[in-house]
Amino acid sequence: MSMFCFQCEEASKGYGCTTTGICGKHSRTAHLQDLLVHLLKGFAVVAEQAGKRGQPDKGAGRFITEALFLTITNANFDDARLEARIQAAIARRDELKAQIGYASHLDAVNWTGTPAEYDAKGMVVGVLAQADEDIRSLRELLIYGLKGMAAYTDHAAILGCERPDIYDFMIAALAATTRDLSVEALLALVQECGAVGVTAMALLDEANTRAYGHPEITKVNIGVRGNPGILISGHDLKDIAELLEQTQGTGVDVYTHSEMLPAHYYPAFKRYPHFVGNYGNAWWQQDKEFAAFNGPILMTTNCITPVKDAYRDRLFTTGQAGWPGARHIADRPAGGAKDFSALIELAKTCAPPTELERGEIVGGFAHAQVMALAEQVVAAVKTGAIKRFIVMGGCDGRHKQRSYYTDVAQALPQDAVILTAGCAKYRFNKLDLGDIGGIPRLLDAGQCNDSYSLAYIALKLKEVFGVDDINELPISYDIAWYEQKAIIVLLALLHLGVKHIRLGPTLPAFLSPNVAKVLIEAFDIKPIDEVETDVQAMMAGA
C-alpha cells in the first residue's frame, strides 16, 4: 500500500483506499494529512499539560480546529498548504513545550522533520499504526467525530461565537488517542463526543441566526439570467455575505451551488437583487456544472472534487478549501473583509451561465420556522393527517445505490413528511411531493451545518407530546452519510438517545466488526435494505 484512508463512505471496496483516494487524493496528500493529525495529537498533549499547569495556550483550540478542518474529505488537496500547517503545528507545539518546560517520550510531541521525510513518515503515523482493529476503530471514530465538530466550530468562530469547553474537549480527546486506553474508555469518549457535538451544532445555529436572522420559507429560483455570474459553493455564510456586498452594482449576479442553497433562506441575504438563485445540484456533479456555469467559481469549504481543465482557470478557493494551483483568496484581516475583486473582474469578462433547468424549489424549514407552524403540525399528527416524519438528512455522493433515497421519497405514503438537511436532499428536493393540509411533505432545514434543527425539532416535539423517550415520537431516521460532518451528527443523535437509525448507502469501513456490533446492539443502527421493506418498517416505527 502507498497510503491508507477509510474516513469517508467511498472507502474502496468497503475497506479503504490504498493507492489513490476515490476522492482524488494522492498518496502524498494522504500522508501529509496523516502527519498533520499525528502532530495535532502531540500539540494537544502539550496544550493539555499547559492547562493543568495554569499556563494555557488560549489559541490552541482554534488552531487545532482549523487544522482538523483541512483534513476533512474533499476539503484541501493542496500539499503546499498542508506542509505549511504541519510546520506551524511543530512550531506552535515546540514553543509551548519550551514555555512550560514539558518533556515527553511521545513521537507526536517530539517529531520534527523536513518535507522530504513526510512521505515516509505518513504510513508510520497513519491509521494502521495501531494494530488492534477495535482500538483503531474507536480512535478513528473519535477523530472523525472531532473533524466534523471542527467544521461546525470553525464556522461559528468565524462569526464570533466560541466556547472554551468545546476546545477543551477537542484537546483532551485528541490527547487521549495517544494513550493505551481500553475499549470501554474509548467508547465513553466517543459518547462524550456526541454530547459536545450537540453543543457545537447549537453554537453554530446561534452564530448563523444571530448574524443573518432565522431562515424563512423561501422559493428559490433554479434558472438563470442574462448577466455574467459568480457561483459560490461550500458552506461559509460569511463568505457569501461579503461576496454579495462587494458585487452590488457591478452587473455581476451571484448564484449558490450545492450546500450554499440554504443561504437563500436567510433574511439578511434577501435584500440583494443580484442574488439570483441556485445553480446545479449536489457537490459530486460539480465537474459538469462548473464547466457549464462559464463564470468564476468560489469554493469556500469542503466538497471540492478534482478540478477539470474546462474551469480550472475560473476556480478560486478560500478558507480551508484548497486545490494545487488554484487561486486562493486570503483570510480576512482583523476587522476587515476578504477581497473578492479578482473574481468580480474575471466575471465581467465571462459569458452568462448556461441554463441547466428552470423553476423553483422551496426551503427554509429550520427549527424556528417549523416551531412557528407547531400548532398546525401537532394538529395534523393528532388527527392522523401526518402519520410519521422521516428524517432523510446527511450527505449525497456518487454511489449508484444512493438512488435508494429518491426511491424512498417517492415510495413513502402521502401521510409521511420528510425532514431534511444537507446535500442528501438533492436526491428528492425537486420532486413534486405535495403537501398535507398546507404543510409541505418535504421540509428542508438547510445545510448539513443546520442539522441542529433536526435535533431541536425532535426535542421540542418530545415536549409537546409529553413523551419520556424520544423514540416514542412518530419520527424515523434514514440517514445518508459521506464524510466526517455526518459522523458528528450521527454521534449527536446517539447521545440524544435516538435508536433505529438506518445508515447508508454503506456502513462505515472504519467500524470494526466488534465496534459495529456494540453500536448495533446499543442503538439498533441498521444498514439500508430494499426500499419497500424499509418504508414499511419506518412507517411502523421499526
C-alpha positions, 0 to 999 in steps of 0.5 A, a space after each residue: 500500500 502507498 497510503 491508507 484512508 477509510 474516513 469517508 463512505 467511498 472507502 474502496 471496496 468497503 475497506 479503504 483506499 490504498 493507492 489513490 483516494 476515490 476522492 482524488 487524493 494522492 498518496 502524498 496528500 494522504 500522508 501529509 494529512 496523516 502527519 498533520 493529525 499525528 502532530 495535532 495529537 502531540 500539540 494537544 498533549 502539550 496544550 493539555 499539560 499547559 492547562 493543568 499547569 495554569 499556563 494555557 495556550 488560549 489559541 490552541 483550540 482554534 488552531 487545532 480546529 482549523 487544522 482538523 478542518 483541512 483534513 476533512 474529505 474533499 476539503 484541501 488537496 493542496 500539499 503546499 498548504 498542508 506542509 505549511 500547517 504541519 510546520 506551524 503545528 511543530 512550531 506552535 507545539 515546540 514553543 509551548 513545550 519550551 514555555 512550560 518546560 514539558 518533556 515527553 517520550 511521545 513521537 507526536 510531541 517530539 517529531 520534527 522533520 523536513 518535507 522530504 521525510 513526510 512521505 515516509 513518515 505518513 504510513 508510520 503515523 497513519 491509521 494502521 499504526 495501531 494494530 488492534 482493529 477495535 482500538 483503531 476503530 474507536 480512535 478513528 471514530 473519535 477523530 472523525 467525530 472531532 473533524 466534523 465538530 471542527 467544521 461546525 466550530 470553525 464556522 461559528 468562530 468565524 462569526 464570533 461565537 466560541 466556547 472554551 469547553 468545546 476546545 477543551 474537549 477537542 484537546 483532551 480527546 485528541 490527547 487521549 488517542 495517544 494513550 493505551 486506553 481500553 475499549 470501554 474508555 474509548 467508547 465513553 469518549 466517543 459518547 462524550 463526543 456526541 454530547 459536545 457535538 450537540 453543543 457545537 451544532 447549537 453554537 453554530 445555529 446561534 452564530 448563523 441566526 444571530 448574524 443573518 436572522 432565522 431562515 424563512 420559507 423561501 422559493 428559490 429560483 433554479 434558472 438563470 439570467 442574462 448577466 455574467 455570474 459568480 457561483 459560490 459553493 461550500 458552506 461559509 455564510 460569511 463568505 457569501 455575505 461579503 461576496 454579495 456586498 462587494 458585487 452590488 452594482 457591478 452587473 455581476 449576479 451571484 448564484 449558490 451551488 450545492 450546500 450554499 442553497 440554504 443561504 437563500 433562506 436567510 433574511 439578511 441575504 434577501 435584500 440583494 437583487 443580484 442574488 439570483 438563485 441556485 445553480 446545479 445540484 449536489 457537490 459530486 456533479 460539480 465537474 459538469 456544472 462548473 464547466 457549464 456555469 462559464 463564470 468564476 467559481 468560489 469554493 469556500 469549504 469542503 466538497 471540492 472534487 478534482 478540478 477539470 481543465 474546462 474551469 480550472 482557470 475560473 476556480 478560486 478557493 478560500 478558507 480551508 478549501 484548497 486545490 494545487 494551483 488554484 487561486 486562493 483568496 486570503 483570510 480576512 484581516 482583523 476587522 476587515 473583509 476578504 477581497 473578492 475583486 479578482 473574481 468580480 473582474 474575471 466575471 465581467 469578462 465571462 459569458 452568462 451561465 448556461 441554463 441547466 433547468 428552470 423553476 423553483 424549489 422551496 426551503 427554509 424549514 429550520 427549527 424556528 420556522 417549523 416551531 412557528 407552524 407547531 400548532 398546525 403540525 401537532 394538529 395534523 399528527 393528532 388527527 392522523 393527517 401526518 402519520 410519521 416524519 422521516 428524517 432523510 438528512 446527511 450527505 449525497 455522493 456518487 454511489 449508484 445505490 444512493 438512488 435508494 433515497 429518491 426511491 424512498 421519497 417517492 415510495 413513502 405514503 402521502 401521510 409521511 413528511 420528510 425532514 431534511 438537511 444537507 446535500 442528501 436532499 438533492 436526491 428528492 428536493 425537486 420532486 413534486 411531493 405535495 403537501 398535507 393540509 398546507 404543510 409541505 411533505 418535504 421540509 428542508 432545514 438547510 445545510 448539513 451545518 443546520 442539522 441542529 434543527 433536526 435535533 431541536 425539532 425532535 426535542 421540542 416535539 418530545 415536549 409537546 407530546 409529553 413523551 419520556 423517550 424520544 423514540 416514542 415520537 412518530 419520527 424515523 431516521 434514514 440517514 445518508 452519510 459521506 464524510 466526517 460532518 455526518 459522523 458528528 451528527 450521527 454521534 449527536 443523535 446517539 447521545 440524544 438517545 435516538 435508536 433505529 437509525 438506518 445508515 447508508 448507502 454503506 456502513 462505515 469501513 472504519 467500524 470494526 466488526 466488534 465496534 459495529 456490533 456494540 453500536 448495533 446492539 446499543 442503538 439498533 443502527 441498521 444498514 439500508 435494505 430494499 426500499 419497500 421493506 424499509 418504508 414499511 418498517 419506518 412507517 411502523 416505527 421499526 
